[in-house]
């Protein structure tokens, strides 16, 4: 169970992301060369990938067929499920193993179950389980698992108490548990406690390892204590312990510290040491990192020297050119950056739009708009097309230089191809809207706003379309962080590579375009200054103190408004700092609402223990329903069930639970923890106390019944809601009921519920309701109803990409690929704006039906047009090629998918594994290394890299790849109805 602590140790340096997994499989034909999957238990468990489905059904069916299950099989299956983050199923299997299978649990099994209970249920239940474990079974692994549970939930006091016990029991004989605690302190910014614990390590004779030193180094850098960092560095360098070998990463951390305080000479000295410590395996990644660091230090000569060393490696890497051009752009040498770009362009074998976009950004920042336009025109004439980032850079530059008509046209091209608005400068969008309003061009303004409304953008961007936006109220970070931050820009040390990210705490550099006499400046008020101070690690107090030093007043109401704004944009740390400054420095008395808000902020920023301490310090006369409700929310967010239940009981006794709000918090918590029996008990309590249910209460209950498949109770509740005079049952409720019936296979009742849904749709909700109904009728297999709703949809009189997306998806689900193609051709002839999701859905349909030549024809059509393929397009083709035995084509397609992918969410892990196995079997080291480099340099889930390493090392890939790790692309609309399955 050492690996539990080891994973937390690694988490000190590496954040892993995981993507949602869905079941989607391509149909196979007789042309496939792949053998059918073996029918074994592991395969069946892999296929049962739906998180709400019970894995026990699979086990029971296996036994009913007269087949046996060994304990080792169950343990391996649990290991596999945990590896792929199917914690809910892993826990079910663990409990079945002991309760039904009657297998005795080993200490390792117990430690694993403890970890699973914490992840799936709550910390309270994990503690209860720990107390039930016999003393002779509680060894270092079990205590280590509980310590991890506490640190993952940031329960500092509990973690500290347990750590003391671990030390007393003699279970802290190495650095692992200490590093877990040090990591927790670092996350909570309790840097003083790091020193205390390190001293305790030394007193108990436990030597620091490299992870311990790096945590301490980064803590020193975070608080700006360079003197202490230097002492620590000197001490570590003089250490002869085998666990402490300072490599180049450690010196890069020190260089970051010196950069932070502007000590350039010392930065250069650390970078020299870093260079000397580079080993042969990491030369390439180290040089890429060093280029960006020398650029941050303003040393162009060193950037050039490292670049020359890099080129002597003898291989051509896009990532190297990306870092070099980024470094030169940061140094302001745009001419040199342009010459490096031309060198790359003449040698590149696979075009990387990030490199192109970096050059465009540099030209725009220098005001060289004609040059930027020339490069964009050249790109438009090729097979590679501009991205949303390209057009956003141009739009922002046009805005800065007063060319607003051009800015509007560029932003109109950026919006339809943007992924969730991440590449967009919100100030530029706002300026475009204001420009159109000023010109009184209603038609053009409506066209621009429709691009935002029809896109999958953040609510703050959508708010621009309904007049809820102005430049001053732009969310914090948008000016210097979000809007001008995109995947093309290379932050100092941030996107270097996975190895460097393990050790270097990167700082997001604020990028701004050069201004001219045409530049429009944001108003200098406190709100704007707070908005610009978007770095979460910087203190907001500096901004407030500076404002006061300038002799400007700050009202308490102003501070309350700023706190509200910061919370809205999830800048909780700054909001808490401001709340404490308001009372501690400005001596403003806190209202009950202020107290309730601070309670919530402490929970989000620090720990639950500190939240409880603050609650205890509140005078009794200030603890009303808002304060208790805030604490209840803190418990619910942390899934602290026992504490939430105890507090709810007290709220009822004090008379603070007079409406459905607090009850809904508890009902939602029970639903998340799948404790559906407790939902019924709490509802009885509500009825007993004459607390009326609202629509949210009914929705939570409906969803609970759907989740457990209790259709009878769902029906009774729906009937009750229909006759409740205080409840207005709208079409969303019947969407939930329709899903329940579909899940139970009761198609007739599902169709009846859909008819009721249709009758309840209000005029202004018809568009979205019809889109949901199309997918529901398709799930029910009713093509006639899909067509009927489609006819009603088209009568709305407006052309929506989302409608065509839903209709094509529905027809593919129904197996009508010819009908889907006809609808696509209709969309293509009428469309106003390109939407690559729509051709992607059709290509996926062709691939699933084995029509690869048709899929290729549509791909070639995309390549010739302006609507270019994205990662999902190539992933669908790679899947299709793999299924039909065309592995060489599959390898080429997956390489293009990886290059274009931003998060790896679209990549089919099974296909990626098959491609790696294929190139390995072919002895093609170059292709294998190229795929590995794409994965290493991309912002992909850690499990993707781990899987690639397993395949490369010849280890057997865990069963389930082809089903469990084919992510449902954004193009598929099956989940639309699910938007209403989770009630507020």
N, C-alpha and C positions, 0 to 999 in steps of 0.2 A: 504493500500500500504506500511505499515510498513515493510512487509516481504521483499520488495526489499532491503531496507537498512539492514535488519537483515541478509540477505544472504551475503551481502558484509562483514558484521561484521564477519560472520562465515568463510568467505574466508580468513580472517587474519590467520587462523590456519589450514585450510584444503584445499588441492588441490583436486579437483574432476576431474576424467577423464571420458570421454564418448566415447563409441564405436560407430562405424558406424552401422546403422541398415538397414536391407534389408528384403524383403518379401520372405519367404520360408515356405511352409506349407506341412505337411505330409498328405498323402491321408488317409481317414478314411474308415473303413469297417463296416459291420454290427455287428462286434464283439465288437466295442467300447461301453463303458458304459457311455461316456460323452454325455450330451444332446447338440444338435446343438446350436450354438450361436444365441442369439436373434437378430432379424433384427431391430435394432434401429439406430438412427442417430449417436450415439456415436460409435457404432460398425463399421458403414460404414466409418466414419472419421478415425477410427483406421486402417482400412484396406488400406486406400489410403495413404500408407506410403512413396511412392516414393517422394523424396524431390523436384523434378522438376515438378511433376504433380500438377495441380491446385485443391485445395480443394473446390473451388466454384462449380465445376462440380457436386460434391457430393451433395452440398446444393440444387442446381437447380433441380437435379433429384428427390430429396426428395420432393420438392415443386410440381414438375410436377406430382407426384403420388397422389397429393391432400392432403398431410400431412402437418401439421402445425409445426412451430418452435417457441418456446418461447425464449425470451431473456435470461432467466436463463439457458436454454439448451446451448445456444451459449457461454455464459460466462463460464459454466462448461467445455465445450469442449475446449475453449481457455486455461483454466487453465491446462487441461490434456495435451494439445499439448506443452505448455511451460514446464511442468514438464518433459516431455520426449524429450525436446530440439528440437521439431519440430517448430522452431521459424518462419520459412517462412510460413508455413500453419496457424500458430496462427495469424500472421499479416493479411493474406488474410481473415481469418474468422472475425477478428476485423473490418476490413474495410468493409466487406460485411454487417456486423451487422448494421453499421450506414448508409452506402451509399445505399445499396439495401433493407435491412430489415427495414430501417427508424427508428431504435431504438435509442432513445437519449442515449448518453454516460454519465455514471456516472464519478465522479472524479477518482475513482479506475480504470475504463475502460481506461480513458485518460492516466493515469500514466503507465498502462500496455502497451498501444500502443506506448508510447514514448520509453519505454524500447525495444520493438520489432523492431521499426524502426531503432534504433541504432544497434541492432544485425544483422538485415537482410540487411539493406541498408547502411547508412553511418551516421557519427556523424553530418555532415552538414544537412542532411535531418531531423535528430532528432531535431536539433536546429530550423529549419524552422517550423516544426510541433509545437514545443513549443511556438514559436512566434504567431502561429495562434490560440492558446488556449485562450479563454476569461479570463480576469483577475479574475473574480469571481470563475473560475474553477481551478485556480492555488493555491492549498493548499500545505501543507507540503509533501503530497504524490507525487505530480507532481514535485515539486522542488527536492525531494529526488530521484525520478527516473532519472531526468536530471543529478544530481550529480553522480549517479552511472554510467551513460553513459560516463561522463567525466573521471571518475577514471578508468573505464575499458579500455578506449583508452589512458590512461596515459596523458591526457591533463591537466597538472598541473595548468597552469595559468588560464585556464577557470574554473577549479574546485575551485581554490582559490577565484576567483571573485564571483562565484555563492555561495560559502560558506559564504562570507561576506554578500551577499544579504539575504541568509537564516537566518543569525543571526539578521540582521536589521528588517526582517519581523516577527521575533519571532517564527520561525519554528525550532529552534535548542534548544529545551527545555530539550532534553535528550542526551545521549552519542552517539546515533546511527550515525548521520551525522558526528560528530567529529571523531568517529572511522573509518569511511570510508576514511576521509582525512588522518588520521594517518597511515592507511594501505597504502595509495598511497605514502606518504612520505617514508615509510619503503621500499616499492618496488623500489623507485627511489633513495634510500640511501641518502635522504635529512634529516639526523638525527637532524640537528639543527632546522629544521622547526617543528619537533615533539615537542620539548620543547616550542616553541613559541605558538603552538596551544593549548597545555595543559594549559599554562598560561592563554590563552584567555578563555578556559573552566572555569577555576577557577574564573576568573574575572566576568564571566557572571552567576556564581552560579551553574554550572553544575558539579556534582560530577563524578569523574572517576569511572568506573566499572572495573571488573576483566579483561575484554578485553583490556581496555585502559592501565592498568598497565602492562599487558603482552607484549603489543606492545613496551612500553617504556623499559621494561626489556630486550627484545630481541635486541632493538636498542643499548642499553648500551653494551650488549655482543658482538654485531657485530663490534663495534668500539673499544672494549677492555677497555671501561671506567668502571672499576670495582668499583671505589670509588663512582661514581654516581649510579651504580646499587645497591650498598649497602644502600645508602641513600634512594633510591626509595623503596627498600625492607623493610627497617625499617619503612618508612612512611606508606606503605600499611599495614604492620602488625599491626600498631597502629590505623588503620582506624576502625571505628565502623559502617560504612555505610553498610546496608544490601546487597548492590551490590558488595561489596568487601570482599570475603571470600577466603583467600589464601589457596588453597588445594595443594596436593602433586605435581601437574604438575608445579606450579609456582616455587617451590623450586628446582625442577629438572632443570628448566631454569637457575636459579642462579648457580646451580652446574656446568652446562655447561660453564658458564662464568669463574668460578674459574679453571675449567679444562683447559680452553684455555690459561690461564697464569701460570699454573703449581702450584697453591696454593692448595696442596692436603689436608691439614688440614681443610681448609674452605669448600672444596668439600665434605669431610666426614660429616662436621657439617650440611651442607645443605641437604645431603642425609638422615641424621638422622631426620631432621625436616620433610622432605618429607614423611618418613616412619610413623612418628607420625600423619601426616595429612591424611593418607589413610583411606577412609571410606570402609565399608564392601562390597559395591557393586563393588569396583574397586580393591580389594585386589590382585586378580590374576594378572591383567595387571600391577599394580604398582610393585609387586614383580619381575616380568619379567624385567621391566625397571630398577629397582634398582640393579639387578644382573649385568646387562651390565655396569651400571654407576660405581659400585664398582670395577668391573674389569678394567675399564678405569683408575680408580684411583690407580690401582695396589694393591688393598686390598683383598687378597684371603680369609682371615678369614671372612670378611663381606659377601663376595659372598657365602661362605658356610653357614653362619648363615641365610641369606635370603633364600637360597635353602632349608634349613631344615624347615623354616616357610612355604615355598611354598608347600612342600610335605604334611604338616599338613592340607592343604585345603581339602584333602580327594578325590580329583579327579585326573585322569591321563590326562595330556595335552601334546601333542607333542610340542606345542610352548614353554612350560617350559623347556623341555629337550633341545630344539633348543638353547634357550638363555643360559642355563647353560653350554653346551658344547662349544658354541661360546665364552663365558666368559673365560673358562679354556684355550681354544686355544689362546686367546688374552693374557692371563697371562703366557703362555708358559708351562703350566702343562699338557702335552699331555698324561701322564700315567693316571692322574685323569680323564681327558676327555674320555679316553678309557673305564675306569670303569663305568662312567655314561652312556656311549653309550651301554655297555653290559647290564646295568640295564634296560635301555629303551627297548632294543631289546627283553628282556625276558618278558616285560609287554605289549608291544605295540599291539594294535588291528588293526591298519592301518599303514602300512609302509610309512614313510615320507623320501623320498630320500634326502631332504635338510639336515637332521640330519646325514645321512650317508656321504654325500659329505663334511660336515663340518669336520668330523673326518679325512677323506681322505686328505683334505687340510692341517689340522694340522700335520698329519704324514709327508706329503710332505715338509712342511715348516721346519720340524725338520730333514729332510734328511732320514727318516725311510721308505725308498722305499719298502723294502721287506715286511714290515708290511702292507703298503698301498696295495701292490699287493695281499697280502693274503686276505684282506677284499674284494677287487674287485673280486677275484676268487670265494670267498664264495657267493657274490651277484650274480655272473653269474650262479651259480648252483641253485639259487632260482627262484621264479616267478617274482621277482623284478630285473630290469636290470639297469645298469649304465646309466647316462645321459651324455649329452655333457660336463657338468661341471666336472663330474667325470674324464673323459678322458683328459680334458683340464688340470686339476690339475696334473695328472700323467705326461702328456706331458711336462708341464712347469718344473716340478721337474727333469725329465730325462734330459732336456736341461741344467738346472743349473748344474747338476752333470755330464755332458759330455757324456751322453748315447744317442747320437743323433738318432741312428737307432730305439731305443725304443720310442723316442719322436715322430718320424715320424709315427710309427705304431699307437701310442695312438691318435695323432692328426687326422689320417685318420678315426679313429672311432668316433671322436668328430664331425667332419665336417658334415657328412650326417644326424646327428640327432640334429644338432644345430638349434635353432630358431633365424634366422637373425644375427647370429654371436655374440650375446650379451655375451655369456659365454666364448668366445675365447680370449686368450692372443695373440695379433697380433704379438708381438715380437717372440713368440714361433712359430707361423705360418711362419713368415719370416725366422727364423732360420732353420726350416724344409725344406723350399724351397731351401735355400742356401746350405744346406747339400746335397740335392739330385742333385743340379747342380754340386757341387764339386765332387760327386761320378760319374758324367757323366752317370747317370742311366736315359736315356731318357724316357723309358717306364714307370718307376715308377714315374718320375717327371710329365709326362702327366696325369697319373692316379690321382695324388695328386691335380694337378691344375684343373682337370675336376670336382673334388668334390666342389671346390670353385665356378667355373663358373656355375655349375648347381644348386647351392644353392641360397637362397634368402638373400644375404649378402650385407652389405654396400659397396659402390663403392670403398672405400679405401682398403677394403679387396680384392675385385675383381681386383683392379689395380695391386696387387701382381702377378697376373697370366699373365700380359702382360708387365712385366718389368718396371712398373711405381712406383716401391717401393724400398726403402732401409731402413735400420734400423734407420738411422739418420733422415730421413724425416717422420718417424712415427708421426701420428697426436697427438697433445697435449692430454694428459690424457690417452693415450693407455697404457703407461708403468705402471702408478700408479693408473689409474682410470678405464678406460673402459675394458681393456683386463683382468685384474685380479679382476674385479668387477663382481660378478654374484649373482644369486638369493640365493645361498647357504650361502653367507657371511652375517654376522649380523653386520652392522655398528652401531657405538655407538649411540644408541637412535633412529636410523633411521627406522628400521623395527620392532619396538617393538609392537606397535599396534596402531589402529586408534586414541584412546584416547590420548596417549602420543604424537603422531605426531601433534595433535592440538596445543600443547603448546611448544614443544621442537624443537628448530632449530637444526637439526642434522648435524654432520660433518662427511663427508666420510673419514674413516680411510684408510690410504694407507697401503696396504698389500703387503709384499714382501717375497719371499722364502729365506731361509737362503742360503748363498753362500758358496762354498767350493773353494778349489784351482782350481777346474775345471771351476769356474764361469767366464763368459765372461762379461766384463764391457762395458757399452755404452760409447762412446767417450765424454770427458769433453769439450764440446764447448758450446757456448751461445745458439745455437738452442736446444741442448739436455736439458739444464737447463730450458729454457722456456717451452719445452715440458713437463718436469716433474712437473712444477709448475701449475698443472691442477686445483687446487681448485679455483672456480670462485670468492669466497669471499676474497681470499688472493690477495695482490697487486703484480703485476708483476714488479713494480718499484724496489722492494727489490732485485730482481734477477739482474736487470740492474745496480743498484748502487754497488752491490757486485762485479760484473764483472769489473766495472771501478776502484773500490778500490784495486783490484788485479793488477792494472796497465795494463789492457788489453784494446785495442782500440775497438771502435764500429763505423763502417762507416755508413753513412746515407743510403747507398744502402742495407746494412745488415738489418737495422731497417725496411726499406720498405719491404724487403723480409719476415721478421718475421711477420710483420703486415698482409701481404698477407696470410701467413700460418695460423695465428690465425683466420682470417676471414673465411678461407676455412673450418676450424673445428668449426666454430660458437662460438669461444671464443671472443665475441665482446667486453666485458668489458675490457679484457686484451689488445685487439688490440687498443681500444680507449686510455687506459692509456699510451701505448707505443707511440701512435701518439702524444699525448700531451707532453710527456716527450721529444720526439724528437725535438719539436720546443721550448718548454718552458725551459727545462734544458740544452739541448745540443746546443740550438740556431741554429739548422739547418733550413734554409729557406724552406718553404713548396712549393712544385710544385702544379700546378693546379690539377693534379691527386691526390696528397696527400690531398688537400682540399676537393675534391669530396668524397674521401673515408672517411674522418673524418665526413663530413656531414651525410653520411649514418650511421656511427657508433653511432653518437650522437642520431640519431632517434631510433636506435635499443636499446641503453642502457639507455637513459634518457627519453626525451619526445619530442613531436613534437614542442612545444613552444621553447625549448632550441635549437632545430635544426634551427628553423626560426631565432632565435637571432644570432646564429653563421653565418647563411647565410647573415644577414644584416651587420655583421662585416667584411665580405670579401670585399676587394677593388674591385671596378667596373672592373678594368682591368684584374682581376683574375677570373671573372665570365664568363666563356665560356660555350659552349654547355654541357661539362661534368659536371660542377657544377650545372647548371640548370636541367640537366637530372637526377642528383643524388637527388635533391630536389623533382623533379616530382615523382621519385620512392618512396620517403618517404611518400608523400601524397597518392600515390596509395596503398602502403602497409597498411596505416592506414584507407583506404577507405574514405579519406577526399575529396569528390567529388568536392565541390564548389571550394576549394583551388586548387585542381589539374587542374580544368578547367581554372581558372584564370591564373595559371602559364603557362599552355599550350598556352593560348592566347598570353601571353607576349613572350614566346619562339618563337612563329611564327612571332610576330612583330620584334623581335631582330634578326631574321634569324638563330635561333639555332635549327630549326626543318626542316633540309634539307633532311632527309631520313626517313625511316619508323620506326626507333627505338622508338622515343618518341610517335608517333601515336599508335604503338602497345601497349605501356604501357597504354594509355588511352582506347584503344579498349578492352584490357583485363580487366580494371577496370569496364567499362560499362557492360561487359559480367558477371563479378562476381556479380554486383549489379542488374543484369537482366534488365538493361535499354537498351533494344535492339534497340529502336528507335534512341537513340543517336549514336549508332554504324553507322547507315546509314548516319546521318548528318556529322559525322567526316570523313567518307569515301568520301563524296562529297567534303569536304574541302581538302582532300588529292588530289583528281583529279583536283580540281581547281588550286592547287599550284604545279601540275605536280610532285607529290611524288609517285613513283612507289610502289605498294604493293609487299611484299615478300611472301614467303610461309607461314610465321607465320600469316600475315595479313589475307590471305585466310582461314587458319585453324580457326582463331577466328570467322570469318564470317560464315563459314560452321557450326561450333558448335552452333553459335547463332541461325541459321535457324533451325537446328535440335531440339534445346531446345524449340523453340516456335511452332514447327511442320509445318513450312512454307517450304514445299517440293519444291514448284515451284521456290522460290527464291534460294533454295539450288542448284537446277538443273541448273539454269541460271548461278550461280556463278561458278559451276564446269565446265560448258562449256567455260566460260570466262577464267578460269585458264588454260584450255587445250590449248587455242590458244594464251595465253600470252607468247611471246618469251623469257621473262625474268624469267619465272617460270617453274620449273621442277616438274610436278605433279607425285608423286610416289604412291606406293600402300597404304600408310597410309591415303591419302585423300579419297580413295574409301572405306576404312574401315569406315570412318566417314559417307560417303554417304550411305553405307549399313545399318548402324545403324539407319540413318534417315528413310530410307524406311521401315525397320523392325518396327520402332516405329509407322509409319503411316499405317502399315498393308499391304503395297504394296510388297508382297513377290516376284513377278516376277522381279520387278525392283531391289530389294535387291539382288536376285540371279545374275542378270546381272552385278551389281556393283561388286559382289564378283568375277565374272569371270574376270573382268577388273583388279581387285586387283591382281589376280593370275598371269596375264600376265606381270604385272609391277614389280613382285618380282625379286630382283637381286639375284645373285648366293649366296652371303654371308649372305643374309637375309632369306633364305628359311626356316630354322628351325623355327624361331619365327613366320614368316608369315603363315606357314602351321598350326601351333598351333592355331593362331588367326582364320584362315579360318575354321578350324574344328568346333570351337565354334559358329561361325557365321552361318555356314550351319545348325548346330544343332538348333540354334534359329529360323531358317527359316523352320525347320521341314523336311529337306531334307537329309534322311539317306544315299541315294546313293552317294551324293556328299561328305558326311562325310567319307564314306568308301573309295572313290576315293582319297581324300586328304591324308587319312591315308596310303594308298598304296604308294603314292608319298613320304610321310614322311619317310617311312621305307626304301625307296631306297637311303636315304641320307647316309646309311652305318654305322651309329653310333646309339648307344642305349642311348636314353635320357629318364630319368624318367618323365620329364615335358611333353613329348609327350604322354606317356601312361596316365598321369594324365588328360590331355585334352581329349583324346579319350574316356576314361571311363566316364568322366563327360558328354561328348556330348551324349553318348549312354543312360546314365541315363536320361538326359533331354528329349531324344526322347522316353523314356519309354521302351527301349530294355535292360532289366536287365540281360537277359540271355547272350546277346552279350557282355555286360559290364563284366560279370563274365568270359567269355572266354578270353577277352583281359587281364583281371587281371591275369588269370592263365598263359598266355603267358609271361606277365611281370615277374611273380614270378619265372618262369623257366629260364629266361634269365638275370635277374637283376644282376648288379654288386654291387650296394649299396642299402641298405634299405631306404625306404621313407614312413613313416607312413601315409602321406597324401593319398597315393594311396589306401591302404586298408580302410582308413576312408571314401573315396568317395564311395567305393563299399558298405560298411556297411550302410552308409546313404541311398543309393539307396534301399537296402533291407528293411530298416526301413520305408521308404516312401511308399514302396509297400506292407507293412504288412508281410514281410517274416522274422519274428523275429527269428525263429529257425536257419535260414541260417546265419543271422547276428551274433547270439550267437556262431555258429560253427566257423565262421571266427575269432571272438573275442578269443575263446579258443585256436585257432591255433596261434594267435599272442602271447597269454600269454605263450605258450609253446616254442615259438621261441625267437630270440634275438631282434626282432623289436616290442617293447612293445606298448600297447595302450597308447594314450595320452588323454588329457582332452576332445578333440573333439570326440574321439571314444566313451567315456562314455556318453557324452552329446547326441550324436545321439541315442544311445540305450535308454537313459532316456526318450527322446522325443517319441521314438517308443513305449516304454512300457506305457507311459502316454496316448497316443492316443488310444491304444488298451486295456486300463483299467487295466493294471497290475501295480498298484501303488506301491506295496511293492518293486517290482524290480526297478521301476523308482526311488524310494528314494535311494536305495543302489547305483544305477548308478550315480545319481546326486552328491552324497557324494564323489564318486571317481573322478568325473569330477572337483568338486570344489577343492579337494586336489591337483590335478595336474595342475590346471589352474594358469597362471601367471598374467593375467590381467582381467579375467572374460569375455573376448571378445567372447569366444566360448560358453558361457552358455546361454541357452534359458530361458529368464526370466519367460515366461509363465509356463514352466515345473518346474522351481524352485519354483514358487508360488504354483503350484498344489501340489508339494511334501510337502511344508510347511503346506498347508491346510490339506493334508492327515494325516500327523503325529500329527497335532493339533487335528483333529477329532478323531484320534485313542487314544488320551491322552498320546502319547509317548513323554514325556518331554525330555528324554535323546537324542532321535534322533533330536528333534527340536533344542535343545541346541547345539548339535554337528554341525548341519548345520549352525547355527548362528555363531559359533566359526570359522568355515571355512571362512565365509564371512568377519567377523571382522578382522581376521588375514591375509587375502589375500590382494593383491594390486588390489582391484576391484573398479569399478565405484561407486560413492556415491549413485547413483540411485538404485543400487542393494541392498544396505543395507537399504535404505529408503523403498523400496518395501517389503523387508523381515519384517521390523518393522510393516508396514501397515497390512500385512497378519497376523502377530502374534497378533496384537491388535484387529483383527477381522474387520478391515476396508475393504471396498469393493475395490478390485484392479481395477485400471483404465482399461477400456476396451482397447484392442489392444495389450495385452501382447503376445498373441500367434502369431500375425503377425509381429508386429513392432519390437519385441526384440528377434527375432531369427536371430542372426548374421550369415552372410554368411561366412562360415569357409574358412580358407586358402586353403582348398582342392578344392573348387569350382572355376572354371576358367572363369565364366561368364564375369568377368571384364577385361579379357586380352585385348579385343579390345578397352576398354575405355582408355587404356594407351595413345592412339592417339587422344582421343577426346579433351584433354586439350592441346592446342598448347603453345609453349614457349612464 
